[in-house]
């Protein structure tokens, strides 16, 4: 199972939100590049980076983009990036910058023809961000909700050609109270074998154990994103990586 330390960018700083609420923000580092280097030193094989400002306004934030560029160039780890990716031009820009995979959420939910075209052109370079609140799809930095169940959305994306999903239970994100295993299981089933990366609520080794067990039942649960737990110290990245490697 792949482990993705999360670096959420706002105003060029490394922050975490609680349930996606911009009113509930904690700054963990003024230097996201330093954090990225720390996670690499602790054994990270890849990173998950989100431009929160970009997600909110609908286009990449220049300050956060410069931080992303520095991380890609200086850290040397594969980066999965999302936030403000609303068209093919931005996807192309991110890939040229050196990002390995681009996460598209809002556009996938609202622009069917556009996302289908992105799947055709970029294939494995695109992951669909499925952000669920009370089982329904949330978009635009989780500030809006559309009238589509997350599981139906996943099934629709599969038909359009989606290769991979990043599934987040918003109610769990940043709350340090454990993963919603049932929601992840249902999402993995809806993905029909396409790889799915779980996000939201990974707090302790108990959650890691639960995800590893779930992966035995649903091998397409290929990874987990860990954010606040690493910054708050409820999980140790080297310990997580060692446990995952042990199988």
C-alpha positions, 0 to 999 in steps of 0.5 A: 500500500502506497503512503502519501504524506500530505502537504496542503498549501495556503499562502505559501505555507503548510497548513491543515484544515478541519473538515475542509473549513477555511475558518478552522486552519492550523499552520504547521510550517512556514516552509513547505519545502522543508516539510517535504524534505523531512518526509523524504528523509523519513522514508516517503516514496511519494507526496500528495500536495494540494493548493487550497487557495487554487481549489477555492478560487478555481485556478492555481495560486502563483505563490503555492505554485512556486512552492510546488515547483521548488518541491518537485525540483529539490525533493525528487519524489513523485508528486500527486497534485490537486487544487484549482485544476479546472481545464486541460491547460492547467493539467498540461502545465502541472505535468510540464512542471514535473508533477506525476499525477494530477487530481481533478475533482470539481471539473470531473463532477461538472464537465462530463465531456471535458473530463472524458477528454482528459481521460483520453489524452492523459490516462494514468496521469489523471486521478479523479478526486471524489470528495464526499460529505454525507455520501454526496459529492462536494466541489470547489474546495468542498464549499459546494455540494452537487446532487449526486451520490459519491458512489454514483459519481464513481461509477459514472467516471468509470464508464467515462474512462477514469483510471484512478480515484482519490476518495476523501470522507470530508467528515473525517478529514483533519479530525483525528478520529479514525477512517470511515472504513465502510465508505472506503469499502463502498468506494472501492467496490464502486471503482470496479477494480480501478485503483483507489487512494483513501484520504481522511481520518487516518489517525493511528496505526489502528487505521493503517491496520484496518486499511491493510485488512481492507486491501486484502478484500479489495486489492484496488485500495492501493494507497492512503494519504496521511495529513494531520496525523503526521503533523500532530504526531499521532502517527510516525511516518517511518513506523507506518512505512515499516508496517506497510512494507511488512505486509 
